[in-house]
Amino acid sequence: MRVLDIGSGAGDVAFLAAELVGDVSFREGDPAELVFDRRFDAVVGRYVLLFQANAASMVRKVARHVRPGGLIVFHEPDWVGARAIPAAPIYDRCCAWIQEVFRLSGTDSNMAGRLFTTIVQAGLAAPTMRMQTFIAGGAASADFLQAVAEITASLAPAMERHGVAASEEIGLATLAERLKQEAAANGRVIVGRSEIGAWTRK
């Protein structure tokens, strides 16, 4: 198969696809505007549509690169269900900060509802969808909480710029450890952001 991965970033998805279909090559440019010598059997994108001002337009334009009957697959996040049971103030604040800074930056980090609508508005058949999330209790959530701390750290400058949280409030130097200690106390269960997959055929 010929597969077009859009918004490759570090290439993680492209290299996963390569394990299934063969060698990959990379091109820099707007995938909606690039021209290719022939069509693809599938177009895939992970964490791409949430950053588009007009996601339906992006899907419509990249779909022209796909042969009739080919696959169109997107994988996007949804933070709205992230929570701790019982409540964990540090974790809950981090999740709220992440959602708020995305919102203030003009990005919708909650794609569960938007993904279906985006694909249909692009003129494609209603997609099949699947949701998966991380869930673990106590110390078993440590790796996920480390990732939450790293996401918070990467967004911290934007959080300060938008007035979402000050650096002293975030406390990046100890954030990961505090998140892990909080989860370990009282047998808390950590529910992470959801991952939404949606796919259809052209």
N, C-alpha and C positions, 0 to 999 in steps of 0.2 A: 504493500500500500504506500501511497504518497500522502503524508500527513503534514499539514501546516499548523505549527504551534505559534500563536500570536501572543505578544507580550512576554517573550521568553524569560526576561530577567537574567538570572544566572544560568538558565538552561536546564533546570531540573526536570521540567515536564518534557522538554525536547529529548533529553537523554533517556527518560523512561520510555518514550515512544520509540526511540531508536532501538531499545532492547527487543521491541516487538516487530519492527518493520525494517530495520537496517540503518545505514549511515545517515547522518544529518549534516546539513550545512546551515549557516546563519546569514541573514541579510538584515541590514539596518534600514529602517524606514517605517512609514505609516502603513500598516497592513491593509488598510482600507484603500490605499492609493497605489500600492505596489502592483507591478505587472509581472505575470509568470508565463512561462512558455506553454504550460498545459495545466489543466485543472487537477485538483487534489481529491483523494478519496475521502478525506476527513479534514476538518478544521477544528482545533481544540484551543482552549484558552483557560488559564487559571489565574484568578485574582486580576482580571482585566476589566470586566464590565463595570465594576463599582467605581472605577476611576474615569469613566467616560461621561462627558456632559450629555451626550445623546447615545445611550447604549443601543437602542433599537437601530439607529442609523449605522452604527459600527457593525452590528450583526448582519444587517442587510447587505452592507458593502463587502464584508469578508465572505459572505455566503456565495457571492458570484465566483469565488475561486474554487468552489466545490462542484464536482460533477453531479448530474442528476442522480438522485438516490443515495448520494454520499452523506456522511455523518457530520453533524454540527454539535459540538460538545463544549459546555462551559461549566466551570467549577468556581463557585464564589462563596464568601463567608457570610455568616449571619451571627451577630453578637447578642441579639436581643434576649436569648434564652440563657446566657452565661450567668451562673449564680452559684452560691454555696449553700449547703444545708447542714447544720443551721447557718445563718448568715455569718459571713466573714468580712468584717468592715474593710480590711486592706484590699482583699481581692475584689470585693464589690466596687470599691472606689476606683481601682485600676480599670475595671471593665467599663464603668461609667465614663471615666476620663477618655478612654480610647474611643468610645462611641461619640462623645461630645466633640472631640477634636476633629474626628472625621467629618461630622456634621458641619462644623464651623468652617471646615476647609472645602465644603461643597461636595463631599463624598458620602454616599450612603453605605454604611458598613453592614446594613441589614438587608440582605439580598433575597431572602426567602420569598417574599411577595413580588419583588421586582423582576426576578429572573424569568418567571413564567410569562409575565406581561411583556417583557422586553422581546422575547423570542417570537411571541405571537404578533406583536406590533411590527416586527421585522418582515412579516409576510410569510412566516414559516408555520408548519403544523405545530399544534400544541405539543410541548415536550413531555417526555417521561422525566420524572424528577425523583431524586433520592436525597435524604438527609442523614448525616452521620455526625456524632459529636464525641468528644472526650468526656469520660466520667470515671472518677476514681476516688477512693477514700484515703484520708490521712497521708502518710508518707509516699504512697503509690502515685500521688499527684505531683511529685517534686519536679519531674522533667517538664510537665506542662506548665507549672508555675514559673519555672526558669524561663520558659519561652514568653510568658506573659510579662515578666520583668524586662526581658529584652525588647519586646514590642513597646512597652511603656518608655524605656530608655530612648528608643529610636524616635518616638513621638514627643519626648519631653520638650525639645525646643519649640515645637508648634503649640504644645500645651501652654507654655509660658507666654508665647506670643499672642495667643488667643485669650489669655486670662482664665484658662481652664484649671490649671494648678501651678503653683510656684515650686521651684526646685527644692526648697526646704520641706514643703508638704509632701513631695514625691519621695525624697530621701533615697535616691538611686543607689548610693553606696551600700545600703543594707536592705534594699527592697526585696530582692530574691529570697534572702534568708528569712525576712519577716513573713513573706507570703507562705513559705514552707512551714515555718513554726506555727503560724496561724492555722494552716490546714491540719497539722498533726494534733492540735489541741481539740478536745471534745469530739474526736472522731468525725470531723467534718467531711462531707462529700463535696467534691469540686466538680461542677458541670461547666465544661468549656464552651467556646463558641461552636456554632454548628457549621458544617461544611455541606454546601448544597451542590449537587450535581444535576445538570439538566441536559438532555440530548434529544435531537430530532433528526429527521432526514430531509434533504432538500427535495 
